[in-house]
Amino acid sequence: MIAAEVWHWWIGLVLTVVGVATVLATVAGYISKVTATKYPGRRNR
């Protein structure tokens, strides 16, 4: 039972980190796409 509790915390920690990273990557990708279309760089002019 002690091992099950320890694994429970590690799995929760890993899933939390992966979830936060996924949300941040999605927001960063969205912002970069919106900014790229609103303010095109020198290559796209």
FILOTOR-674832 format. One record per residue: residue number from 1; x, z, y of N, C-alpha, C in turn. Coordinates in steps of 0.001 Angstrom, whole numbers, plus 500000, padded with zeros to 6 digits. Example, Ala and Ser with C-alpha at 12.3 -4.5 7.8 and 13.67 -1.06 7.14 Angstrom:
2
{num = 1, n.px = 513190, n.pz = 507800, n.py = 494310, ca.px = 512300, ca.pz = 507800, ca.py = 495500, c.px = 513200, c.pz = 507800, c.py = 496700}
{num = 2, n.px = 512850, n.pz = 507080, n.py = 497750, ca.px = 513670, ca.pz = 507140, ca.py = 498940, c.px = 512900, c.pz = 507870, c.py = 500030}
***
This chain:
45
{num = 1, n.px = 500806, n.pz = 500000, n.py = 498805, ca.px = 500000, ca.pz = 500000, ca.py = 500000, c.px = 500853, c.pz = 500000, c.py = 501266}
{num = 2, n.px = 502006, n.pz = 500619, n.py = 501204, ca.px = 502871, ca.pz = 500643, ca.py = 502391, c.px = 503381, c.pz = 499232, c.py = 502693}
{num = 3, n.px = 503757, n.pz = 498497, n.py = 501650, ca.px = 504243, ca.pz = 497124, ca.py = 501863, c.px = 503145, c.pz = 496243, c.py = 502444}
{num = 4, n.px = 501914, n.pz = 496428, n.py = 502021, ca.px = 500814, ca.pz = 495627, ca.py = 502550, c.px = 500628, c.pz = 495889, c.py = 504043}
{num = 5, n.px = 500770, n.pz = 497127, n.py = 504446, ca.px = 500610, ca.pz = 497454, ca.py = 505863, c.px = 501740, c.pz = 496849, c.py = 506687}
{num = 6, n.px = 502957, n.pz = 496894, n.py = 506165, ca.px = 504099, ca.pz = 496323, ca.py = 506882, c.px = 503917, c.pz = 494810, c.py = 507039}
{num = 7, n.px = 503527, n.pz = 494123, n.py = 505963, ca.px = 503320, ca.pz = 492678, ca.py = 506051, c.px = 502174, c.pz = 492346, c.py = 506995}
{num = 8, n.px = 501188, n.pz = 493199, n.py = 507040, ca.px = 500062, ca.pz = 492981, ca.py = 507950, c.px = 500548, c.pz = 492920, c.py = 509389}
{num = 9, n.px = 501430, n.pz = 493824, n.py = 509770, ca.px = 501939, ca.pz = 493836, ca.py = 511141, c.px = 502817, c.pz = 492631, c.py = 511425}
{num = 10, n.px = 503659, n.pz = 492244, n.py = 510462, ca.px = 504538, ca.pz = 491095, ca.py = 510674, c.px = 503746, c.pz = 489802, c.py = 510794}
{num = 11, n.px = 502735, n.pz = 489644, n.py = 509959, ca.px = 501911, ca.pz = 488436, ca.py = 510036, c.px = 501161, c.pz = 488403, c.py = 511371}
{num = 12, n.px = 500662, n.pz = 489525, n.py = 511800, ca.px = 499990, ca.pz = 489594, ca.py = 513099, c.px = 500927, c.pz = 489250, c.py = 514245}
{num = 13, n.px = 502143, n.pz = 489748, n.py = 514184, ca.px = 503134, ca.pz = 489462, ca.py = 515219, c.px = 503473, c.pz = 487975, c.py = 515249}
{num = 14, n.px = 503707, n.pz = 487392, n.py = 514090, ca.px = 504043, ca.pz = 485968, ca.py = 514012, c.px = 502885, c.pz = 485112, c.py = 514525}
{num = 15, n.px = 501667, n.pz = 485426, n.py = 514103, ca.px = 500516, ca.pz = 484651, ca.py = 514550, c.px = 500290, c.pz = 484788, c.py = 516057}
{num = 16, n.px = 500551, n.pz = 485953, n.py = 516598, ca.px = 500413, ca.pz = 486151, ca.py = 518042, c.px = 501429, c.pz = 485315, c.py = 518801}
{num = 17, n.px = 502663, n.pz = 485333, n.py = 518360, ca.px = 503713, ca.pz = 484562, ca.py = 519027, c.px = 503417, c.pz = 483064, c.py = 518940}
{num = 18, n.px = 503003, n.pz = 482597, n.py = 517769, ca.px = 502678, ca.pz = 481175, ca.py = 517597, c.px = 501479, c.pz = 480797, c.py = 518462}
{num = 19, n.px = 500477, n.pz = 481649, n.py = 518527, ca.px = 499304, ca.pz = 481368, ca.py = 519343, c.px = 499632, c.pz = 481288, c.py = 520819}
{num = 20, n.px = 500430, n.pz = 482227, n.py = 521311, ca.px = 500815, ca.pz = 482218, ca.py = 522720, c.px = 501665, c.pz = 480982, c.py = 523029}
{num = 21, n.px = 502589, n.pz = 480646, n.py = 522135, ca.px = 503425, ca.pz = 479462, ca.py = 522349, c.px = 502588, c.pz = 478191, c.py = 522358}
{num = 22, n.px = 501574, n.pz = 478115, n.py = 521502, ca.px = 500703, ca.pz = 476945, ca.py = 521464, c.px = 499907, c.pz = 476809, c.py = 522753}
{num = 23, n.px = 499379, n.pz = 477905, n.py = 523236, ca.px = 498613, ca.pz = 477864, ca.py = 524483, c.px = 499510, c.pz = 477460, c.py = 525651}
{num = 24, n.px = 500702, n.pz = 478022, n.py = 525725, ca.px = 501622, ca.pz = 477679, ca.py = 526811, c.px = 502048, c.pz = 476216, c.py = 526739}
{num = 25, n.px = 502309, n.pz = 475713, n.py = 525529, ca.px = 502690, ca.pz = 474307, ca.py = 525383, c.px = 501546, c.pz = 473384, c.py = 525774}
{num = 26, n.px = 500322, n.pz = 473755, n.py = 525422, ca.px = 499161, ca.pz = 472941, ca.py = 525789, c.px = 498975, c.pz = 472916, c.py = 527301}
{num = 27, n.px = 499088, n.pz = 474066, n.py = 527936, ca.px = 498937, ca.pz = 474133, ca.py = 529396, c.px = 500064, c.pz = 473361, c.py = 530076}
{num = 28, n.px = 501287, n.pz = 473507, n.py = 529607, ca.px = 502413, ca.pz = 472797, ca.py = 530210, c.px = 502257, c.pz = 471282, c.py = 530030}
{num = 29, n.px = 501817, n.pz = 470854, n.py = 528872, ca.px = 501594, ca.pz = 469429, ca.py = 528644, c.px = 500500, c.pz = 468874, c.py = 529521}
{num = 30, n.px = 499432, n.pz = 469611, n.py = 529668, ca.px = 498325, ca.pz = 469180, ca.py = 530523, c.px = 498778, c.pz = 469070, c.py = 531976}
{num = 31, n.px = 499472, n.pz = 470094, n.py = 532446, ca.px = 499926, ca.pz = 470085, ca.py = 533840, c.px = 500911, c.pz = 468945, c.py = 534067}
{num = 32, n.px = 501807, n.pz = 468707, n.py = 533111, ca.px = 502771, ca.pz = 467625, ca.py = 533296, c.px = 502088, c.pz = 466268, c.py = 533299}
{num = 33, n.px = 501075, n.pz = 466075, n.py = 532472, ca.px = 500349, ca.pz = 464802, ca.py = 532468, c.px = 499576, c.pz = 464614, c.py = 533764}
{num = 34, n.px = 498916, n.pz = 465646, n.py = 534239, ca.px = 498140, ca.pz = 465541, ca.py = 535475, c.px = 499072, c.pz = 465312, c.py = 536658}
{num = 35, n.px = 500176, n.pz = 466021, n.py = 536707, ca.px = 501131, ca.pz = 465861, ca.py = 537800, c.px = 501777, c.pz = 464480, c.py = 537748}
{num = 36, n.px = 502067, n.pz = 463979, n.py = 536553, ca.px = 502701, ca.pz = 462671, ca.py = 536427, c.px = 501784, c.pz = 461569, c.py = 536939}
{num = 37, n.px = 500489, n.pz = 461688, n.py = 536733, ca.px = 499580, ca.pz = 460658, ca.py = 537223, c.px = 499308, c.pz = 460818, c.py = 538719}
{num = 38, n.px = 499353, n.pz = 462032, n.py = 539214, ca.px = 499070, ca.pz = 462254, ca.py = 540636, c.px = 500284, c.pz = 461933, c.py = 541508}
{num = 39, n.px = 501472, n.pz = 462317, n.py = 541037, ca.px = 502702, ca.pz = 462069, ca.py = 541772, c.px = 503668, c.pz = 461296, c.py = 540880}
{num = 40, n.px = 503548, n.pz = 459975, n.py = 540851, ca.px = 504446, ca.pz = 459204, ca.py = 539974, c.px = 505890, c.pz = 459256, c.py = 540477}
{num = 41, n.px = 506811, n.pz = 459223, n.py = 539547, ca.px = 508234, ca.pz = 459255, ca.py = 539903, c.px = 508713, c.pz = 457889, c.py = 540356}
{num = 42, n.px = 510012, n.pz = 457763, n.py = 540539, ca.px = 510587, ca.pz = 456501, ca.py = 541001, c.px = 510427, c.pz = 455399, c.py = 539970}
{num = 43, n.px = 510432, n.pz = 455747, n.py = 538688, ca.px = 510325, ca.pz = 454744, ca.py = 537634, c.px = 508951, c.pz = 454079, c.py = 537636}
{num = 44, n.px = 507905, n.pz = 454809, n.py = 537986, ca.px = 506547, ca.pz = 454306, ca.py = 537861, c.px = 505975, c.pz = 453689, c.py = 539135}
{num = 45, n.px = 506769, n.pz = 453579, n.py = 540160, ca.px = 506234, ca.pz = 453061, ca.py = 541425, c.px = 506156, c.pz = 451580, c.py = 541445}
***
